[in-house]
Amino acid sequence: MPKSIVKSSQAGGEEEGARYISVKIPKELMDEIDRIVSTGMLGYRSRMEFIKEAIRDKIRELRSEVSGEKRR
Amino acid sequence: MISVDEFKAQLFEFIEFMEEPFDAKFIYKSCIQPIDIYRVYDVLQQLEDEGKIVSLSDGRYISIRGALRRWLRGRLIEVKIPDYLIRDVEWAAKIRPKQYKSIDAFIADAIRDHIMKIKKRYEEEVRRYG
């Protein structure tokens, strides 16, 4: 998977010492995120907050799917 | 003297990844070996007929790959994601390799799903609290 590390420091919480990787996202999705953030829908304050939660949510979903498959 | 097929292959290799349009004169001037400008026009016509390049209305050409890359560049936005999250994404992509062919594809899918959820949750809250 191609990736490029672009930054190596950011202060605060779990971000401390985090390195950043550039990914490309379709513009229409970004426009939709901006619309949600600007209307204050469910309290999102920034694009990144939204994107991070989206990723975490998806990972959680996959983890529970995988553990369900293992149990079966 | 270079054969037409060889010249065509070399020309295509030269322009395939070029994202800027070019014209026959540019190709002619870029040739190291002496070549007839009419041969350049002929080969460009052949490449166009083969669907490898497209001709623009101003007499310039662009390769299909170059045009697509140019078009995609305007439709993709770069964002920077912390690597601890990328590590999780890589794990997920390994679990579902057919579904997620790249980190970008996984993240776009995660965002799409999340937008749907958020909208649904928002509509429910509006219905409940007005």
N, CA and C atoms of all chains as a GROMACS GRO file, in nm:
protein
  606
    1MET      N    1   0.082  -0.120   0.000
    1MET     CA    2   0.000   0.000   0.000
    1MET      C    3   0.086   0.126   0.000
    2PRO      N    4   0.073   0.213  -0.096
    2PRO     CA    5   0.160   0.332  -0.097
    2PRO      C    6   0.119   0.432   0.010
    3LYS      N    7   0.216   0.488   0.075
    3LYS     CA    8   0.187   0.590   0.175
    3LYS      C    9   0.309   0.680   0.189
    4SER      N   10   0.284   0.802   0.234
    4SER     CA   11   0.397   0.893   0.251
    4SER      C   12   0.388   0.963   0.384
    5ILE      N   13   0.492   0.948   0.464
    5ILE     CA   14   0.493   1.011   0.595
    5ILE      C   15   0.531   1.156   0.576
    6VAL      N   16   0.447   1.246   0.630
    6VAL     CA   17   0.472   1.386   0.599
    6VAL      C   18   0.505   1.473   0.719
    7LYS      N   19   0.471   1.426   0.839
    7LYS     CA   20   0.495   1.512   0.954
    7LYS      C   21   0.526   1.422   1.073
    8SER      N   22   0.603   1.472   1.170
    8SER     CA   23   0.638   1.381   1.277
    8SER      C   24   0.608   1.431   1.417
    9SER      N   25   0.543   1.545   1.431
    9SER     CA   26   0.511   1.585   1.568
    9SER      C   27   0.381   1.664   1.577
   10GLN      N   28   0.313   1.643   1.685
   10GLN     CA   29   0.188   1.714   1.712
   10GLN      C   30   0.166   1.703   1.862
   11ALA      N   31   0.136   1.814   1.927
   11ALA     CA   32   0.125   1.810   2.073
   11ALA      C   33  -0.014   1.768   2.118
   12GLY      N   34  -0.019   1.704   2.236
   12GLY     CA   35  -0.147   1.680   2.301
   12GLY      C   36  -0.204   1.540   2.288
   13GLY      N   37  -0.237   1.479   2.406
   13GLY     CA   38  -0.309   1.352   2.412
   13GLY      C   39  -0.247   1.243   2.329
   14GLU      N   40  -0.334   1.164   2.262
   14GLU     CA   41  -0.285   1.049   2.187
   14GLU      C   42  -0.210   1.092   2.060
   15GLU      N   43  -0.222   1.222   2.026
   15GLU     CA   44  -0.157   1.273   1.906
   15GLU      C   45  -0.007   1.294   1.929
   16GLU      N   46   0.032   1.296   2.060
   16GLU     CA   47   0.170   1.332   2.090
   16GLU      C   48   0.267   1.237   2.020
   17GLY      N   49   0.360   1.295   1.946
   17GLY     CA   50   0.460   1.215   1.877
   17GLY      C   51   0.406   1.141   1.756
   18ALA      N   52   0.281   1.166   1.721
   18ALA     CA   53   0.222   1.093   1.608
   18ALA      C   54   0.285   1.139   1.478
   19ARG      N   55   0.302   1.044   1.386
   19ARG     CA   56   0.347   1.078   1.252
   19ARG      C   57   0.223   1.078   1.164
   20TYR      N   58   0.231   1.154   1.059
   20TYR     CA   59   0.112   1.169   0.974
   20TYR      C   60   0.134   1.111   0.835
   21ILE      N   61   0.031   1.050   0.786
   21ILE     CA   62   0.038   0.987   0.654
   21ILE      C   63  -0.067   1.050   0.564
   22SER      N   64  -0.027   1.085   0.443
   22SER     CA   65  -0.121   1.149   0.350
   22SER      C   66  -0.209   1.046   0.282
   23VAL      N   67  -0.337   1.074   0.282
   23VAL     CA   68  -0.429   0.989   0.204
   23VAL      C   69  -0.516   1.081   0.119
   24LYS      N   70  -0.567   1.025   0.011
   24LYS     CA   71  -0.650   1.106  -0.079
   24LYS      C   72  -0.796   1.066  -0.066
   25ILE      N   73  -0.880   1.167  -0.049
   25ILE     CA   74  -1.023   1.144  -0.028
   25ILE      C   75  -1.102   1.216  -0.137
   26PRO      N   76  -1.206   1.152  -0.192
   26PRO     CA   77  -1.284   1.220  -0.296
   26PRO      C   78  -1.340   1.354  -0.247
   27LYS      N   79  -1.336   1.454  -0.335
   27LYS     CA   80  -1.377   1.589  -0.299
   27LYS      C   81  -1.523   1.594  -0.251
   28GLU      N   82  -1.609   1.513  -0.314
   28GLU     CA   83  -1.752   1.520  -0.276
   28GLU      C   84  -1.774   1.474  -0.132
   29LEU      N   85  -1.689   1.379  -0.085
   29LEU     CA   86  -1.702   1.335   0.055
   29LEU      C   87  -1.655   1.448   0.148
   30MET      N   88  -1.547   1.514   0.108
   30MET     CA   89  -1.495   1.623   0.189
   30MET      C   90  -1.597   1.738   0.196
   31ASP      N   91  -1.665   1.764   0.085
   31ASP     CA   92  -1.768   1.870   0.083
   31ASP      C   93  -1.880   1.837   0.180
   32GLU      N   94  -1.915   1.707   0.182
   32GLU     CA   95  -2.024   1.663   0.271
   32GLU      C   96  -1.982   1.676   0.418
   33ILE      N   97  -1.856   1.640   0.446
   33ILE     CA   98  -1.804   1.655   0.584
   33ILE      C   99  -1.808   1.802   0.623
   34ASP      N  100  -1.764   1.889   0.532
   34ASP     CA  101  -1.761   2.034   0.561
   34ASP      C  102  -1.903   2.084   0.592
   35ARG      N  103  -2.000   2.032   0.518
   35ARG     CA  104  -2.138   2.074   0.539
   35ARG      C  105  -2.186   2.032   0.679
   36ILE      N  106  -2.153   1.906   0.717
   36ILE     CA  107  -2.192   1.855   0.849
   36ILE      C  108  -2.124   1.936   0.960
   37VAL      N  109  -1.995   1.963   0.941
   37VAL     CA  110  -1.920   2.039   1.043
   37VAL      C  111  -1.975   2.181   1.053
   38SER      N  112  -2.003   2.244   0.938
   38SER     CA  113  -2.048   2.384   0.942
   38SER      C  114  -2.189   2.400   1.002
   39THR      N  115  -2.273   2.295   0.989
   39THR     CA  116  -2.407   2.306   1.048
   39THR      C  117  -2.405   2.270   1.197
   40GLY      N  118  -2.290   2.218   1.243
   40GLY     CA  119  -2.278   2.182   1.384
   40GLY      C  120  -2.355   2.055   1.417
   41MET      N  121  -2.387   1.978   1.314
   41MET     CA  122  -2.462   1.854   1.331
   41MET      C  123  -2.389   1.760   1.427
   42LEU      N  124  -2.450   1.731   1.541
   42LEU     CA  125  -2.396   1.639   1.641
   42LEU      C  126  -2.257   1.678   1.695
   43GLY      N  127  -2.231   1.807   1.690
   43GLY     CA  128  -2.114   1.860   1.760
   43GLY      C  129  -1.977   1.841   1.700
   44TYR      N  130  -1.965   1.809   1.573
   44TYR     CA  131  -1.832   1.798   1.514
   44TYR      C  132  -1.773   1.938   1.494
   45ARG      N  133  -1.646   1.952   1.536
   45ARG     CA  134  -1.585   2.084   1.527
   45ARG      C  135  -1.487   2.098   1.410
   46SER      N  136  -1.441   1.985   1.358
   46SER     CA  137  -1.346   1.993   1.246
   46SER      C  138  -1.357   1.869   1.156
   47ARG      N  139  -1.304   1.885   1.035
   47ARG     CA  140  -1.298   1.773   0.940
   47ARG      C  141  -1.228   1.654   1.003
   48MET      N  142  -1.112   1.683   1.065
   48MET     CA  143  -1.029   1.574   1.117
   48MET      C  144  -1.100   1.497   1.227
   49GLU      N  145  -1.174   1.570   1.311
   49GLU     CA  146  -1.248   1.505   1.418
   49GLU      C  147  -1.346   1.405   1.356
   50PHE      N  148  -1.412   1.449   1.251
   50PHE     CA  149  -1.510   1.365   1.183
   50PHE      C  150  -1.442   1.243   1.119
   51ILE      N  151  -1.333   1.269   1.048
   51ILE     CA  152  -1.265   1.160   0.976
   51ILE      C  153  -1.210   1.056   1.074
   52LYS      N  154  -1.150   1.105   1.184
   52LYS     CA  155  -1.094   1.011   1.281
   52LYS      C  156  -1.203   0.924   1.341
   53GLU      N  157  -1.316   0.986   1.374
   53GLU     CA  158  -1.424   0.908   1.433
   53GLU      C  159  -1.480   0.807   1.332
   54ALA      N  160  -1.486   0.849   1.205
   54ALA     CA  161  -1.533   0.758   1.100
   54ALA      C  162  -1.443   0.635   1.092
   55ILE      N  163  -1.312   0.658   1.098
   55ILE     CA  164  -1.217   0.546   1.088
   55ILE      C  165  -1.231   0.455   1.211
   56ARG      N  166  -1.234   0.517   1.329
   56ARG     CA  167  -1.245   0.438   1.452
   56ARG      C  168  -1.372   0.354   1.452
   57ASP      N  169  -1.480   0.416   1.408
   57ASP     CA  170  -1.609   0.349   1.403
   57ASP      C  171  -1.604   0.225   1.313
   58LYS      N  172  -1.543   0.244   1.197
   58LYS     CA  173  -1.533   0.135   1.099
   58LYS      C  174  -1.445   0.022   1.153
   59ILE      N  175  -1.336   0.059   1.219
   59ILE     CA  176  -1.246  -0.042   1.277
   59ILE      C  177  -1.320  -0.122   1.385
   60ARG      N  178  -1.393  -0.047   1.471
   60ARG     CA  179  -1.471  -0.113   1.578
   60ARG      C  180  -1.566  -0.215   1.517
   61GLU      N  181  -1.634  -0.171   1.412
   61GLU     CA  182  -1.732  -0.256   1.343
   61GLU      C  183  -1.664  -0.384   1.291
   62LEU      N  184  -1.550  -0.366   1.228
   62LEU     CA  185  -1.477  -0.480   1.172
   62LEU      C  186  -1.429  -0.574   1.282
   63ARG      N  187  -1.381  -0.513   1.393
   63ARG     CA  188  -1.331  -0.596   1.504
   63ARG      C  189  -1.444  -0.683   1.559
   64SER      N  190  -1.563  -0.623   1.573
   64SER     CA  191  -1.672  -0.702   1.629
   64SER      C  192  -1.718  -0.808   1.528
   65GLU      N  193  -1.711  -0.776   1.399
   65GLU     CA  194  -1.743  -0.876   1.296
   65GLU      C  195  -1.647  -0.994   1.304
   66VAL      N  196  -1.516  -0.961   1.315
   66VAL     CA  197  -1.413  -1.065   1.319
   66VAL      C  198  -1.429  -1.151   1.445
   67SER      N  199  -1.452  -1.086   1.560
   67SER     CA  200  -1.466  -1.167   1.682
   67SER      C  201  -1.593  -1.253   1.675
   68GLY      N  202  -1.696  -1.203   1.610
   68GLY     CA  203  -1.819  -1.282   1.590
   68GLY      C  204  -1.792  -1.402   1.501
   69GLU      N  205  -1.712  -1.383   1.397
   69GLU     CA  206  -1.677  -1.494   1.306
   69GLU      C  207  -1.596  -1.600   1.380
   70LYS      N  208  -1.505  -1.554   1.468
   70LYS     CA  209  -1.422  -1.649   1.542
   70LYS      C  210  -1.505  -1.734   1.637
   71ARG      N  211  -1.605  -1.667   1.700
   71ARG     CA  212  -1.690  -1.739   1.796
   71ARG      C  213  -1.772  -1.848   1.728
   72ARG      N  214  -1.812  -1.824   1.601
   72ARG     CA  215  -1.897  -1.920   1.529
   72ARG      C  216  -1.829  -2.052   1.496
   73MET      N  217   1.774   0.488  -4.000
   73MET     CA  218   1.648   0.561  -3.971
   73MET      C  219   1.556   0.472  -3.886
   74ILE      N  220   1.496   0.532  -3.788
   74ILE     CA  221   1.408   0.460  -3.696
   74ILE      C  222   1.278   0.418  -3.767
   75SER      N  223   1.228   0.298  -3.733
   75SER     CA  224   1.104   0.251  -3.797
   75SER      C  225   0.983   0.324  -3.736
   76VAL      N  226   0.872   0.323  -3.809
   76VAL     CA  227   0.752   0.392  -3.760
   76VAL      C  228   0.705   0.332  -3.627
   77ASP      N  229   0.705   0.198  -3.620
   77ASP     CA  230   0.659   0.132  -3.497
   77ASP      C  231   0.748   0.166  -3.378
   78GLU      N  232   0.876   0.170  -3.404
   78GLU     CA  233   0.970   0.202  -3.296
   78GLU      C  234   0.951   0.348  -3.252
   79PHE      N  235   0.936   0.434  -3.351
   79PHE     CA  236   0.915   0.576  -3.320
   79PHE      C  237   0.784   0.596  -3.241
   80LYS      N  238   0.681   0.523  -3.283
   80LYS     CA  239   0.551   0.533  -3.214
   80LYS      C  240   0.564   0.487  -3.068
   81ALA      N  241   0.634   0.376  -3.049
   81ALA     CA  242   0.652   0.323  -2.913
   81ALA      C  243   0.729   0.424  -2.827
   82GLN      N  244   0.834   0.482  -2.885
   82GLN     CA  245   0.915   0.578  -2.808
   82GLN      C  246   0.837   0.706  -2.778
   83LEU      N  247   0.761   0.748  -2.877
   83LEU     CA  248   0.681   0.871  -2.858
   83LEU      C  249   0.578   0.850  -2.747
   84PHE      N  250   0.512   0.734  -2.754
   84PHE     CA  251   0.409   0.707  -2.653
   84PHE      C  252   0.470   0.698  -2.513
   85GLU      N  253   0.586   0.636  -2.505
   85GLU     CA  254   0.654   0.626  -2.376
   85GLU      C  255   0.686   0.766  -2.321
   86PHE      N  256   0.720   0.855  -2.412
   86PHE     CA  257   0.755   0.992  -2.375
   86PHE      C  258   0.633   1.072  -2.323
   87ILE      N  259   0.518   1.050  -2.386
   87ILE     CA  260   0.402   1.136  -2.351
   87ILE      C  261   0.298   1.069  -2.259
   88GLU      N  262   0.314   0.937  -2.236
   88GLU     CA  263   0.210   0.863  -2.164
   88GLU      C  264   0.174   0.924  -2.029
   89PHE      N  265   0.274   0.965  -1.952
   89PHE     CA  266   0.246   1.015  -1.818
   89PHE      C  267   0.244   1.168  -1.809
   90MET      N  268   0.254   1.231  -1.925
   90MET     CA  269   0.256   1.378  -1.928
   90MET      C  270   0.116   1.433  -1.897
   91GLU      N  271   0.107   1.517  -1.795
   91GLU     CA  272  -0.025   1.569  -1.759
   91GLU      C  273  -0.057   1.700  -1.830
   92GLU      N  274   0.044   1.757  -1.897
   92GLU     CA  275   0.022   1.882  -1.972
   92GLU      C  276   0.000   1.849  -2.119
   93PRO      N  277  -0.094   1.917  -2.184
   93PRO     CA  278  -0.113   1.893  -2.328
   93PRO      C  279   0.012   1.933  -2.407
   94PHE      N  280   0.030   1.870  -2.521
   94PHE     CA  281   0.146   1.898  -2.606
   94PHE      C  282   0.099   1.902  -2.751
   95ASP      N  283   0.183   1.960  -2.837
   95ASP     CA  284   0.148   1.959  -2.980
   95ASP      C  285   0.259   1.892  -3.061
   96ALA      N  286   0.234   1.877  -3.190
   96ALA     CA  287   0.328   1.806  -3.277
   96ALA      C  288   0.464   1.876  -3.278
   97LYS      N  289   0.462   2.010  -3.274
   97LYS     CA  290   0.589   2.084  -3.277
   97LYS      C  291   0.674   2.055  -3.155
   98PHE      N  292   0.607   2.043  -3.039
   98PHE     CA  293   0.679   2.012  -2.915
   98PHE      C  294   0.748   1.875  -2.928
   99ILE      N  295   0.674   1.778  -2.984
   99ILE     CA  296   0.731   1.644  -3.002
   99ILE      C  297   0.849   1.652  -3.100
  100TYR      N  298   0.828   1.723  -3.207
  100TYR     CA  299   0.931   1.738  -3.311
  100TYR      C  300   1.059   1.796  -3.252
  101LYS      N  301   1.042   1.900  -3.171
  101LYS     CA  302   1.159   1.965  -3.110
  101LYS      C  303   1.224   1.878  -3.004
  102SER      N  304   1.145   1.788  -2.943
  102SER     CA  305   1.200   1.703  -2.837
  102SER      C  306   1.275   1.581  -2.892
  103CYS      N  307   1.259   1.554  -3.021
  103CYS     CA  308   1.324   1.436  -3.078
  103CYS      C  309   1.475   1.456  -3.088
  104ILE      N  310   1.549   1.355  -3.042
  104ILE     CA  311   1.695   1.363  -3.048
  104ILE      C  312   1.740   1.334  -3.191
  105GLN      N  313   1.678   1.233  -3.250
  105GLN     CA  314   1.713   1.198  -3.388
  105GLN      C  315   1.634   1.284  -3.486
  106PRO      N  316   1.691   1.317  -3.600
  106PRO     CA  317   1.614   1.396  -3.697
  106PRO      C  318   1.494   1.317  -3.747
  107ILE      N  319   1.380   1.382  -3.748
  107ILE     CA  320   1.256   1.314  -3.790
  107ILE      C  321   1.170   1.414  -3.867
  108ASP      N  322   1.099   1.363  -3.964
  108ASP     CA  323   1.012   1.448  -4.045
  108ASP      C  324   0.889   1.486  -3.961
  109ILE      N  325   0.852   1.613  -3.960
  109ILE     CA  326   0.736   1.658  -3.881
  109ILE      C  327   0.608   1.587  -3.926
  110TYR      N  328   0.600   1.552  -4.055
  110TYR     CA  329   0.479   1.483  -4.103
  110TYR      C  330   0.468   1.343  -4.043
  111ARG      N  331   0.583   1.283  -4.013
  111ARG     CA  332   0.581   1.153  -3.947
  111ARG      C  333   0.525   1.169  -3.804
  112VAL      N  334   0.561   1.280  -3.740
  112VAL     CA  335   0.509   1.307  -3.605
  112VAL      C  336   0.356   1.318  -3.612
  113TYR      N  337   0.308   1.395  -3.710
  113TYR     CA  338   0.162   1.410  -3.726
  113TYR      C  339   0.095   1.274  -3.751
  114ASP      N  340   0.158   1.193  -3.836
  114ASP     CA  341   0.103   1.060  -3.868
  114ASP      C  342   0.092   0.973  -3.744
  115VAL      N  343   0.201   0.971  -3.667
  115VAL     CA  344   0.204   0.885  -3.549
  115VAL      C  345   0.104   0.934  -3.443
  116LEU      N  346   0.093   1.064  -3.430
  116LEU     CA  347  -0.005   1.118  -3.333
  116LEU      C  348  -0.147   1.078  -3.376
  117GLN      N  349  -0.170   1.082  -3.507
  117GLN     CA  350  -0.301   1.041  -3.560
  117GLN      C  351  -0.326   0.893  -3.530
  118GLN      N  352  -0.223   0.812  -3.546
  118GLN     CA  353  -0.237   0.668  -3.519
  118GLN      C  354  -0.267   0.644  -3.371
  119LEU      N  355  -0.195   0.715  -3.285
  119LEU     CA  356  -0.217   0.698  -3.140
  119LEU      C  357  -0.358   0.742  -3.101
  120GLU      N  358  -0.405   0.845  -3.169
  120GLU     CA  359  -0.541   0.892  -3.142
  120GLU      C  360  -0.643   0.786  -3.186
  121ASP      N  361  -0.620   0.729  -3.305
  121ASP     CA  362  -0.709   0.624  -3.356
  121ASP      C  363  -0.709   0.503  -3.263
  122GLU      N  364  -0.595   0.477  -3.200
  122GLU     CA  365  -0.584   0.362  -3.108
  122GLU      C  366  -0.642   0.394  -2.970
  123GLY      N  367  -0.684   0.516  -2.950
  123GLY     CA  368  -0.745   0.555  -2.823
  123GLY      C  369  -0.644   0.579  -2.712
  124LYS      N  370  -0.518   0.601  -2.747
  124LYS     CA  371  -0.416   0.623  -2.644
  124LYS      C  372  -0.399   0.770  -2.609
  125ILE      N  373  -0.432   0.854  -2.704
  125ILE     CA  374  -0.428   0.999  -2.678
  125ILE      C  375  -0.557   1.062  -2.731
  126VAL      N  376  -0.587   1.181  -2.684
  126VAL     CA  377  -0.703   1.253  -2.740
  126VAL      C  378  -0.656   1.388  -2.792
  127SER      N  379  -0.724   1.432  -2.897
  127SER     CA  380  -0.686   1.562  -2.952
  127SER      C  381  -0.778   1.668  -2.892
  128LEU      N  382  -0.720   1.778  -2.852
  128LEU     CA  383  -0.798   1.888  -2.794
  128LEU      C  384  -0.836   1.983  -2.907
  129SER      N  385  -0.928   2.072  -2.881
  129SER     CA  386  -0.978   2.156  -2.990
  129SER      C  387  -0.874   2.256  -3.042
  130ASP      N  388  -0.767   2.280  -2.966
  130ASP     CA  389  -0.669   2.379  -3.008
  130ASP      C  390  -0.548   2.318  -3.080
  131GLY      N  391  -0.562   2.194  -3.125
  131GLY     CA  392  -0.452   2.131  -3.198
  131GLY      C  393  -0.351   2.062  -3.108
  132ARG      N  394  -0.375   2.067  -2.979
  132ARG     CA  395  -0.284   1.998  -2.888
  132ARG      C  396  -0.341   1.860  -2.856
  133TYR      N  397  -0.260   1.776  -2.794
  133TYR     CA  398  -0.301   1.640  -2.756
  133TYR      C  399  -0.271   1.618  -2.609
  134ILE      N  400  -0.337   1.517  -2.554
  134ILE     CA  401  -0.301   1.472  -2.419
  134ILE      C  402  -0.324   1.322  -2.413
  135SER      N  403  -0.237   1.251  -2.339
  135SER     CA  404  -0.256   1.106  -2.330
  135SER      C  405  -0.377   1.080  -2.240
  136ILE      N  406  -0.442   0.966  -2.263
  136ILE     CA  407  -0.560   0.931  -2.183
  136ILE      C  408  -0.522   0.923  -2.035
  137ARG      N  409  -0.408   0.860  -2.008
  137ARG     CA  410  -0.361   0.847  -1.870
  137ARG      C  411  -0.335   0.985  -1.807
  138GLY      N  412  -0.272   1.071  -1.885
  138GLY     CA  413  -0.243   1.207  -1.837
  138GLY      C  414  -0.371   1.284  -1.808
  139ALA      N  415  -0.469   1.270  -1.899
  139ALA     CA  416  -0.597   1.340  -1.882
  139ALA      C  417  -0.670   1.289  -1.757
  140LEU      N  418  -0.665   1.156  -1.738
  140LEU     CA  419  -0.731   1.098  -1.620
  140LEU      C  420  -0.665   1.143  -1.490
  141ARG      N  421  -0.533   1.143  -1.490
  141ARG     CA  422  -0.461   1.186  -1.370
  141ARG      C  423  -0.492   1.331  -1.338
  142ARG      N  424  -0.499   1.412  -1.442
  142ARG     CA  425  -0.531   1.554  -1.425
  142ARG      C  426  -0.671   1.572  -1.368
  143TRP      N  427  -0.764   1.494  -1.423
  143TRP     CA  428  -0.903   1.500  -1.379
  143TRP      C  429  -0.916   1.454  -1.234
  144LEU      N  430  -0.847   1.342  -1.202
  144LEU     CA  431  -0.855   1.288  -1.066
  144LEU      C  432  -0.795   1.384  -0.964
  145ARG      N  433  -0.687   1.451  -1.003
  145ARG     CA  434  -0.620   1.543  -0.910
  145ARG      C  435  -0.717   1.649  -0.858
  146GLY      N  436  -0.807   1.694  -0.948
  146GLY     CA  437  -0.904   1.795  -0.907
  146GLY      C  438  -1.017   1.740  -0.822
  147ARG      N  439  -1.028   1.608  -0.817
  147ARG     CA  440  -1.140   1.548  -0.745
  147ARG      C  441  -1.098   1.476  -0.618
  148LEU      N  442  -0.970   1.482  -0.587
  148LEU     CA  443  -0.923   1.418  -0.464
  148LEU      C  444  -0.857   1.523  -0.376
  149ILE      N  445  -0.885   1.513  -0.248
  149ILE     CA  446  -0.826   1.608  -0.154
  149ILE      C  447  -0.736   1.530  -0.059
  150GLU      N  448  -0.617   1.586  -0.035
  150GLU     CA  449  -0.523   1.517   0.051
  150GLU      C  450  -0.547   1.554   0.196
  151VAL      N  451  -0.554   1.452   0.282
  151VAL     CA  452  -0.563   1.479   0.426
  151VAL      C  453  -0.455   1.398   0.497
  152LYS      N  454  -0.417   1.446   0.614
  152LYS     CA  455  -0.311   1.378   0.687
  152LYS      C  456  -0.371   1.305   0.807
  153ILE      N  457  -0.348   1.175   0.810
  153ILE     CA  458  -0.406   1.090   0.914
  153ILE      C  459  -0.293   1.041   1.005
  154PRO      N  460  -0.314   1.045   1.140
  154PRO     CA  461  -0.209   0.997   1.230
  154PRO      C  462  -0.176   0.849   1.203
  155ASP      N  463  -0.049   0.814   1.214
  155ASP     CA  464  -0.009   0.677   1.177
  155ASP      C  465  -0.067   0.569   1.268
  156TYR      N  466  -0.101   0.605   1.395
  156TYR     CA  467  -0.159   0.501   1.481
  156TYR      C  468  -0.294   0.455   1.425
  157LEU      N  469  -0.365   0.546   1.358
  157LEU     CA  470  -0.491   0.506   1.296
  157LEU      C  471  -0.465   0.429   1.167
  158ILE      N  472  -0.362   0.470   1.095
  158ILE     CA  473  -0.328   0.400   0.970
  158ILE      C  474  -0.291   0.254   1.000
  159ARG      N  475  -0.224   0.231   1.113
  159ARG     CA  476  -0.188   0.092   1.149
  159ARG      C  477  -0.312   0.007   1.165
  160ASP      N  478  -0.416   0.065   1.227
  160ASP     CA  479  -0.543  -0.007   1.240
  160ASP      C  480  -0.606  -0.031   1.104
  161VAL      N  481  -0.597   0.070   1.017
  161VAL     CA  482  -0.654   0.057   0.882
  161VAL      C  483  -0.582  -0.055   0.807
  162GLU      N  484  -0.451  -0.061   0.823
  162GLU     CA  485  -0.374  -0.167   0.755
  162GLU      C  486  -0.417  -0.305   0.804
  163TRP      N  487  -0.442  -0.314   0.935
  163TRP     CA  488  -0.490  -0.441   0.991
  163TRP      C  489  -0.623  -0.477   0.925
  164ALA      N  490  -0.714  -0.378   0.917
  164ALA     CA  491  -0.846  -0.402   0.859
  164ALA      C  492  -0.836  -0.442   0.712
  165ALA      N  493  -0.745  -0.377   0.641
  165ALA     CA  494  -0.730  -0.408   0.498
  165ALA      C  495  -0.677  -0.550   0.478
  166LYS      N  496  -0.598  -0.597   0.578
  166LYS     CA  497  -0.548  -0.735   0.568
  166LYS      C  498  -0.661  -0.835   0.594
  167ILE      N  499  -0.751  -0.798   0.685
  167ILE     CA  500  -0.863  -0.887   0.719
  167ILE      C  501  -0.959  -0.899   0.600
  168ARG      N  502  -0.981  -0.788   0.530
  168ARG     CA  503  -1.074  -0.786   0.415
  168ARG      C  504  -1.001  -0.737   0.289
  169PRO      N  505  -0.905  -0.817   0.240
  169PRO     CA  506  -0.824  -0.769   0.127
  169PRO      C  507  -0.902  -0.744  -0.002
  170LYS      N  508  -1.008  -0.822  -0.023
  170LYS     CA  509  -1.086  -0.802  -0.146
  170LYS      C  510  -1.169  -0.675  -0.139
  171GLN      N  511  -1.218  -0.646  -0.019
  171GLN     CA  512  -1.304  -0.529   0.000
  171GLN      C  513  -1.223  -0.399  -0.001
  172TYR      N  514  -1.107  -0.401   0.063
  172TYR     CA  515  -1.028  -0.277   0.075
  172TYR      C  516  -0.893  -0.294   0.009
  173LYS      N  517  -0.880  -0.238  -0.109
  173LYS     CA  518  -0.757  -0.257  -0.186
  173LYS      C  519  -0.649  -0.154  -0.148
  174SER      N  520  -0.688  -0.051  -0.078
  174SER     CA  521  -0.588   0.049  -0.036
  174SER      C  522  -0.637   0.120   0.090
  175ILE      N  523  -0.545   0.190   0.153
  175ILE     CA  524  -0.578   0.269   0.273
  175ILE      C  525  -0.682   0.374   0.236
  176ASP      N  526  -0.661   0.439   0.121
  176ASP     CA  527  -0.752   0.544   0.075
  176ASP      C  528  -0.894   0.490   0.058
  177ALA      N  529  -0.903   0.368   0.001
  177ALA     CA  530  -1.036   0.308  -0.024
  177ALA      C  531  -1.106   0.280   0.108
  178PHE      N  532  -1.030   0.229   0.206
  178PHE     CA  533  -1.088   0.199   0.336
  178PHE      C  534  -1.140   0.326   0.402
  179ILE      N  535  -1.058   0.432   0.400
  179ILE     CA  536  -1.096   0.556   0.467
  179ILE      C  537  -1.217   0.620   0.399
  180ALA      N  538  -1.218   0.617   0.266
  180ALA     CA  539  -1.333   0.674   0.194
  180ALA      C  540  -1.460   0.598   0.230
  181ASP      N  541  -1.449   0.466   0.242
  181ASP     CA  542  -1.565   0.384   0.277
  181ASP      C  543  -1.611   0.413   0.420
  182ALA      N  544  -1.513   0.428   0.510
  182ALA     CA  545  -1.545   0.460   0.650
  182ALA      C  546  -1.619   0.594   0.658
  183ILE      N  547  -1.573   0.691   0.581
  183ILE     CA  548  -1.636   0.825   0.584
  183ILE      C  549  -1.778   0.817   0.528
  184ARG      N  550  -1.792   0.745   0.417
  184ARG     CA  551  -1.925   0.731   0.355
  184ARG      C  552  -2.025   0.670   0.455
  185ASP      N  553  -1.984   0.562   0.521
  185ASP     CA  554  -2.070   0.496   0.621
  185ASP      C  555  -2.103   0.591   0.736
  186HIS      N  556  -2.001   0.664   0.780
  186HIS     CA  557  -2.019   0.753   0.894
  186HIS      C  558  -2.115   0.868   0.860
  187ILE      N  559  -2.105   0.919   0.739
  187ILE     CA  560  -2.195   1.027   0.696
  187ILE      C  561  -2.340   0.976   0.702
  188MET      N  562  -2.361   0.854   0.653
  188MET     CA  563  -2.496   0.795   0.655
  188MET      C  564  -2.548   0.785   0.798
  189LYS      N  565  -2.460   0.733   0.887
  189LYS     CA  566  -2.500   0.715   1.028
  189LYS      C  567  -2.533   0.848   1.092
  190ILE      N  568  -2.447   0.947   1.068
  190ILE     CA  569  -2.464   1.079   1.129
  190ILE      C  570  -2.597   1.141   1.086
  191LYS      N  571  -2.625   1.130   0.956
  191LYS     CA  572  -2.749   1.188   0.904
  191LYS      C  573  -2.871   1.121   0.967
  192LYS      N  574  -2.862   0.989   0.980
  192LYS     CA  575  -2.972   0.912   1.040
  192LYS      C  576  -2.992   0.954   1.186
  193ARG      N  577  -2.878   0.961   1.258
  193ARG     CA  578  -2.884   0.997   1.400
  193ARG      C  579  -2.941   1.140   1.416
  194TYR      N  580  -2.898   1.228   1.327
  194TYR     CA  581  -2.942   1.367   1.332
  194TYR      C  582  -3.094   1.377   1.307
  195GLU      N  583  -3.141   1.302   1.208
  195GLU     CA  584  -3.284   1.304   1.176
  195GLU      C  585  -3.367   1.251   1.294
  196GLU      N  586  -3.313   1.144   1.360
  196GLU     CA  587  -3.381   1.089   1.477
  196GLU      C  588  -3.390   1.192   1.589
  197GLU      N  589  -3.280   1.263   1.611
  197GLU     CA  590  -3.278   1.365   1.717
  197GLU      C  591  -3.374   1.479   1.687
  198VAL      N  592  -3.379   1.519   1.560
  198VAL     CA  593  -3.471   1.628   1.521
  198VAL      C  594  -3.615   1.583   1.543
  199ARG      N  595  -3.643   1.457   1.507
  199ARG     CA  596  -3.779   1.403   1.524
  199ARG      C  597  -3.816   1.398   1.673
  200ARG      N  598  -3.718   1.358   1.756
  200ARG     CA  599  -3.745   1.341   1.899
  200ARG      C  600  -3.756   1.476   1.973
  201TYR      N  601  -3.662   1.565   1.942
  201TYR     CA  602  -3.657   1.690   2.019
  201TYR      C  603  -3.706   1.813   1.942
  202GLY      N  604  -3.726   1.797   1.814
  202GLY     CA  605  -3.775   1.908   1.732
  202GLY      C  606  -3.669   2.005   1.691
   0.00000   0.00000   0.00000
